[in-house]
Amino acid sequence: MRQILQKRLPNEQGGDVRLPGVGPCAANDWLRADDAYAAQMQYRAELIAQRPQDVLYEPDTAREASLEVLREALGILPQLGFAVEGSRVICPDGRAVDLDWDAPLRSLGHLVQEDICILQKRGNEHVLAAAVLCFPANWRLAEKIERPLTAIHVPVEEYDDNIARRVQRLFDGVRVGQPLWRFNRLTYADADLHQPRRREVGDEMPFLRSERQCILRLPETDAVVFTIHTVVVRGDVTPVGR
């Protein structure tokens, strides 16, 4: 178990702000680097090295989409304090990451705090086709790969047929250059970021975990990307801004 805490919640996700539905996101705002960047990236590197079967899935069938999301990310990273030098990236924490174009999601897993899920339209539904998922919150990648949205959300009680249709319309309707975002907030007993099964320790829930989730469409492959940026703070922390 690992405890990595941010100093604050982004004010767009904290305080008494009501949880939104889905709202528009700036074209280049689906990636962020915050005050926990270095610690989170160290943990991500350990998970990718030690438990790749649990946190990484990038088959050949999704290779073009995986390469495209890496290229799209590289266009944004310089705005976040990265230096992109050909196939090498210097990160805000000083690490140098050599890009592996044969494993683009593995490379992204060493660059950004966000977990990255790629969904491809197959028939009438989007299917989870590839992912780097280091920080799951009560779900396992192995149980969701190659499954459609409706199956991914089983056994979420609130995810009925009506919500399933709305989510599918959302994934069908997101446009290139016009990402969407939402967030959630949940209290946790344990601050560990990697929780494929949520751990409950006693009755106290001292940590607040919030995910900023973005949905964007890739212009070339038409795949949809779902990103998750996880913030964990102590429950008494108030938002101060980005």
C-alpha positions in Angstrom: 0.0 0.0 0.0 1.2 3.5 -0.8 0.0 6.8 0.5 0.4 9.7 -2.0 -1.6 12.8 -1.2 -2.1 16.0 -3.2 -2.0 19.2 -1.1 -5.4 20.3 -2.4 -8.4 19.5 -4.6 -8.8 21.5 -7.7 -11.5 24.1 -6.9 -13.6 22.8 -9.8 -13.8 19.4 -8.0 -14.0 20.5 -4.4 -15.9 22.4 -1.8 -19.7 22.3 -2.0 -19.7 22.2 -5.8 -22.4 19.8 -7.0 -21.2 16.9 -9.0 -21.8 17.8 -12.6 -23.1 15.7 -15.4 -20.7 16.2 -18.4 -19.3 19.5 -19.5 -17.0 20.9 -22.3 -13.3 20.7 -21.8 -10.6 22.8 -23.6 -9.0 20.9 -26.4 -5.7 20.7 -24.6 -6.9 20.2 -21.1 -7.3 16.5 -20.9 -3.8 16.1 -19.4 -2.6 17.8 -16.2 0.5 17.6 -13.9 -0.1 18.5 -10.3 1.9 18.6 -7.0 1.9 14.8 -6.7 3.4 14.3 -10.1 6.8 12.9 -9.0 5.4 10.5 -6.4 2.6 9.2 -8.6 4.9 8.6 -11.5 7.3 6.6 -9.3 4.4 4.4 -8.2 3.2 4.1 -11.8 6.7 3.0 -12.9 6.8 0.3 -10.2 3.4 -1.0 -11.1 4.2 -1.2 -14.8 7.5 -3.0 -14.1 6.2 -5.4 -11.4 2.5 -6.0 -12.4 2.2 -5.3 -16.2 -0.5 -7.9 -16.5 -2.7 -6.0 -14.1 -2.2 -2.4 -15.3 -1.4 -2.6 -19.1 -3.2 -4.0 -22.1 -2.2 -2.9 -25.6 -3.0 -5.4 -28.3 -2.1 -5.1 -32.0 -5.8 -4.5 -32.8 -5.6 -1.1 -31.0 -2.0 -0.2 -32.0 -2.9 2.6 -34.3 -5.2 4.3 -31.8 -2.6 3.8 -29.1 0.1 5.5 -31.2 -2.3 8.3 -32.1 -3.1 9.1 -28.4 0.6 9.2 -27.7 1.2 11.6 -30.5 -1.7 13.8 -29.3 -0.3 13.8 -25.8 3.2 14.8 -27.0 1.7 17.9 -28.5 0.3 19.0 -25.2 3.1 18.0 -22.8 5.4 21.1 -23.4 2.6 23.3 -22.0 2.8 21.2 -18.8 6.5 21.6 -18.2 7.9 18.7 -20.3 10.6 18.9 -23.0 9.9 16.7 -26.0 13.2 16.0 -27.8 12.4 13.6 -30.7 11.8 10.2 -29.1 13.0 11.3 -25.7 10.9 13.3 -23.2 12.3 15.2 -20.2 9.6 15.2 -17.5 8.8 17.8 -14.8 10.5 15.7 -12.2 13.7 15.5 -14.2 13.3 11.9 -15.5 14.2 11.2 -19.1 11.7 8.8 -20.8 12.7 7.1 -24.1 9.6 6.6 -26.1 8.9 3.0 -27.2 6.8 3.3 -30.4 6.0 -0.4 -30.2 4.4 0.1 -26.7 2.9 3.5 -26.8 0.6 3.1 -23.8 3.5 1.8 -21.7 5.3 5.0 -22.7 2.4 7.1 -21.7 2.2 5.3 -18.4 5.7 6.6 -17.7 4.9 10.2 -18.8 1.5 11.2 -17.4 -0.5 10.9 -14.2 -3.7 10.0 -16.2 -4.8 6.5 -16.7 -5.7 6.1 -20.4 -8.4 3.9 -21.8 -9.1 3.5 -25.5 -12.5 2.5 -26.7 -13.3 1.4 -30.3 -16.8 1.3 -31.8 -17.7 -2.3 -32.7 -21.2 -2.8 -33.8 -23.5 -0.6 -31.7 -21.2 -0.2 -28.7 -17.8 1.0 -27.7 -15.5 -1.7 -26.5 -12.5 -1.3 -24.1 -9.8 -2.0 -26.7 -6.6 -1.0 -24.8 -5.5 0.7 -21.6 -2.9 1.7 -19.1 -4.7 1.6 -15.8 -2.4 2.0 -12.8 -4.8 3.6 -10.4 -8.2 1.7 -10.6 -10.9 2.5 -8.1 -12.7 -0.7 -7.4 -12.4 -2.4 -10.8 -9.9 -4.7 -12.5 -8.6 -4.1 -16.0 -8.5 -7.9 -16.7 -12.2 -8.1 -16.1 -13.2 -5.3 -18.5 -10.9 -5.6 -21.5 -12.6 -6.3 -24.9 -16.0 -5.7 -23.3 -18.6 -3.1 -24.2 -19.6 -0.2 -22.1 -22.7 -2.0 -20.7 -20.6 -4.9 -19.5 -17.8 -2.7 -18.2 -20.2 -1.1 -15.7 -21.6 -4.4 -14.3 -22.3 -4.6 -11.4 -22.9 -0.9 -10.9 -26.4 -0.8 -9.6 -27.1 2.7 -10.9 -26.1 1.8 -14.4 -29.5 0.8 -15.8 -30.6 0.6 -19.5 -31.5 4.3 -19.6 -28.0 5.4 -18.3 -26.4 2.9 -20.7 -28.1 4.5 -23.7 -27.1 8.0 -22.5 -23.5 7.0 -22.1 -23.4 5.3 -25.5 -24.8 8.5 -27.0 -22.2 10.5 -25.2 -19.4 8.3 -26.7 -21.0 8.5 -30.1 -21.4 12.2 -30.0 -18.1 13.5 -28.7 -16.4 15.5 -31.4 -12.7 15.9 -32.5 -11.2 18.9 -30.7 -14.1 19.2 -28.3 -13.4 16.9 -25.3 -15.8 16.5 -22.5 -15.1 16.1 -18.7 -16.8 15.1 -15.5 -15.6 14.3 -12.0 -16.6 12.1 -9.0 -15.8 12.2 -5.3 -15.7 9.3 -2.9 -14.5 8.9 0.6 -12.0 6.1 1.3 -10.5 4.5 4.3 -7.2 3.8 2.5 -5.3 6.4 0.4 -3.6 3.8 -1.8 -4.1 4.8 -5.5 -4.1 1.2 -6.8 -7.3 -0.3 -5.5 -8.8 -2.8 -7.9 -10.8 -3.9 -4.9 -11.7 -1.2 -2.5 -10.3 -1.8 1.0 -12.3 -0.9 4.0 -10.5 -0.5 7.3 -12.8 0.2 10.2 -15.5 2.8 10.1 -13.4 5.9 9.5 -13.1 7.3 6.0 -10.5 10.0 6.3 -9.5 10.3 2.6 -11.3 12.0 -0.3 -10.6 10.5 -3.7 -11.7 12.5 -6.8 -11.3 11.5 -10.4 -11.2 14.0 -13.2 -12.4 12.0 -16.2 -12.1 13.3 -19.8 -13.6 11.9 -23.0 -12.1 12.8 -26.4 -12.2 11.5 -30.0 -9.1 10.9 -32.0 -9.1 12.5 -35.4 -7.4 9.7 -37.4 -8.6 6.4 -36.0 -11.9 7.7 -34.6 -11.3 5.9 -31.4 -12.6 7.4 -28.1 -10.1 8.0 -25.3 -11.2 8.0 -21.6 -8.7 9.6 -19.3 -8.7 9.5 -15.5 -6.6 11.9 -13.3 -6.8 10.8 -9.7 -6.5 13.2 -6.7 -6.4 11.9 -3.1 -6.5 14.3 -0.2 -7.3 14.2 3.5 -11.0 14.8 4.0 -10.6 18.1 5.7 -8.6 19.7 2.9 -10.3 22.5 1.1 -9.9 23.3 -2.6 -7.4 26.1 -3.4 -7.3 25.9 -7.2 -5.5 24.0 -9.9 
